[in-house]
Amino acid sequence: MTKKLENCGFKEEGFWDNLENNSIIKWNPTGKYNKTFDPEYKKFLDHFHNLPEMPQIRVGDILTGKISKISKKEIIVDINYKDSIYVEVKSADSKIVENLQINEDINVMISAIKDNPYEIKGSITELIKMDVANKLKKYYQESIALKAVVKELIPAGFMLNIEMNNINITAFMPNTLAGVNRLTAEQSQAIIGTELNVMLETLQQEKGVYVVSRKKYLESKIPECIEKVRKRRKSDPEYIYQGTVTGTKDFGIFVEFDDCLTGMIHKVNINPTHQDKIHSIKPGTVITFYVRDILKNDKIILTQILRESLWDSIRVGQVKEGTVISVKPFGALISLDEETTGLMQNTYIEKAKIKLEKGDKINVRIVSIIKDDRKIYFDFSKND
C-alpha cells in the first residue's frame, strides 16, 4: 500500500511507519488494516487502499484512455492515473482530429517517455496505420475490392489515392493493369479524377506505394457479367449492346463491353460498309452490336448483322461441300463457309486413302458438333 500511496504523491520518509508505531494503523498479514478509525480517516485510507497499481509504461505499449483536450497542436488523453498522454497533431492528421470528441475512448501507442519534466508522448496515427495495414492484408488475401480515385496519369500508368480510416494511401496502377484490355489514350484521359474499384496486386510496397489492379477486379466480375448477358440474350436476343473496339485481325475485330467482357465479331458479321476495310476500324472506336453466342469457355461471339448462318442450322449426318484450308499433322481443316470451319481427323483420311491438299473442294459428312466449344468434326461423304 505504501508503494501505491507514494505513487500518488505521498513520499514523506517514515510517514507510514509513524502511523503504525503510534497505533494509528495496524496491518495484518494480508496487508490490510484491522483497527477502527475515525470514519473520515477510514474513508481516506479505503480510497487509497483501493487504488490500482501504476503500471510500468514502456515505449510501444498500447493504452486506452479518454480524450480530455483537443487543440490544433495536441490531444491530451487521460489514462486514469496521475499522468496523461500528449499526442502531437500533425498537418497530415487533420482529418483524424476532425472526427474526435472530448471524453471519447481512444487507443494510443506510447511513442516516447521523457524525464525533467516527466512527460508521456503517444501516437494515434501509428495505431490507425497498423489497423489499415492489417485491413489491406485481409483485402489482398481475400481479393476484396478497394475504392480509389485516379489522381494523375504518368508514362508508366496511373497514380491513385485510397482513403481508409481517414488516412490517405498512395497507390500505383500500371497501364497493363488499368483494364481487361489496355486502355486507349482517350480512355486513359477519361478515368482521371474518377473513382474506380481496384484490387491489391501485391502487399509489397514499391517506393512507398502499393501496386493495384483494376484488371484483377474486372476479371473477378466476369462470371457475374456473363450470367447477366446469358439471361438478357434469352429474354431479348435482339438486345443492342455498345462497346469499344480493342483490336483488329484479318478475320475480325475484338470489342470490349459491359466494363469487363470482350467478344469477337467475325469479318462476315461486321457492318457491310466496313467488311472490305476491316483495318480501318481503329481501337477506341465505339460500335453497336448483338451477342450471337456464348461458348462453354465464356468465349463470346458478337455480330452486327442479325441472320441465320450455316452454324445455326447445321446438324449431325448432313453432307456439305467444303474447302480444305489447311493440312496439319493431326488432320485437315475444312471450311464450309467464312465462319464455319471443322476438322477431319487423320484416322478418317488414312482410312479413305485420300490425299488432301489446300484448296481441294470435297463433300464431307458431319459426324460431331460440339456447340459449347464451337467445334465440328467431319468424315468423307459415302458418295466420295
HELIX and SHEET records of a PDB file:
HELIX    1   1 THR A    2  ASN A    7  1                                   6    
HELIX    2   2 PHE A   15  ASN A   21  1                                   7    
HELIX    3   3 PRO A   39  HIS A   49  1                                  11    
HELIX    4   4 SER A   91  ASP A   93  5                                   3    
HELIX    5   5 SER A   94  GLU A   98  1                                   5    
HELIX    6   6 THR A  125  GLN A  141  1                                  17    
HELIX    7   7 ASN A  175  LEU A  177  5                                   3    
HELIX    8   8 ALA A  185  ALA A  190  1                                   6    
HELIX    9   9 ARG A  214  SER A  220  1                                   7    
HELIX   10  10 ILE A  222  SER A  235  1                                  14    
HELIX   11  11 LYS A  267  ASN A  269  5                                   3    
HELIX   12  12 PRO A  272  SER A  280  5                                   9    
HELIX   13  13 LEU A  310  SER A  313  1                                   4    
HELIX   14  14 ASN A  346  ALA A  352  1                                   7    
HELIX   15  15 LYS A  371  ASP A  373  5                                   3    
SHEET    1   A 6 ILE A  62  ILE A  70  0                                        
SHEET    2   A 6 GLU A  74  ASP A  78 -1                                        
SHEET    3   A 6 SER A  84  GLU A  88 -1                                        
SHEET    4   A 6 GLU A 119  SER A 123  1                                        
SHEET    5   A 6 ASP A 105  LYS A 114 -1                                        
SHEET    6   A 6 ILE A  62  ILE A  70 -1                                        
SHEET    1   B 6 LEU A 146  ILE A 154  0                                        
SHEET    2   B 6 GLY A 157  MET A 164 -1                                        
SHEET    3   B 6 ILE A 167  PRO A 174 -1                                        
SHEET    4   B 6 TYR A 210  SER A 213  1                                        
SHEET    5   B 6 GLU A 195  LEU A 200 -1                                        
SHEET    6   B 6 LEU A 146  ILE A 154 -1                                        
SHEET    1   C 6 TYR A 241  LYS A 249  0                                        
SHEET    2   C 6 GLY A 252  PHE A 257 -1                                        
SHEET    3   C 6 LEU A 261  HIS A 266 -1                                        
SHEET    4   C 6 ILE A 300  THR A 303  1                                        
SHEET    5   C 6 VAL A 286  ILE A 294 -1                                        
SHEET    6   C 6 TYR A 241  LYS A 249 -1                                        
SHEET    1   D 5 THR A 340  GLN A 345  0                                        
SHEET    2   D 5 GLY A 331  ASP A 337 -1                                        
SHEET    3   D 5 VAL A 319  LYS A 328 -1                                        
SHEET    4   D 5 LYS A 361  ILE A 370 -1                                        
SHEET    5   D 5 LYS A 375  PHE A 380 -1                                        
END                                                                             
